[in-house]
């Protein structure tokens, strides 16, 4: 089961942080179709947020076809976002891990790595558009 975390200083709304974390877990295969998401009550107790925030996130996931609510049972993953080739994903993750290791040895901290990666990622997609 997914465990949500909030970055209250990120500027991203709480419900969107929950949506993004579910999508991230779906892409990585942490969540699979049929898995149950934590109840709103569980998320509220863990994060000290308004229940409507959790419900809004779950409604957004339902709207996108990623989750389905079953009255009296909970909210369940409907479909995955995982890329088809797990071996290719593992190979790419290993390469990225090696790159992060090189960046750390070069003296970059986590924020430096994130900024550099985000910049390269945006440029790459901008050029291919």
Secondary structure, 3 states (H helix, E strand, C coil): CCCCCCCCCCCCCHHHHHHHHHHHHHHHCCCCCCCECCCHHHHHHHHCCCHHHHHHHHHHHHHCCCEEEECCCEEEECCCCCCCCHHHHHHHHHHHHHHHHHHHHCCCCHHHHHHHHHHHHHHHHHHHC
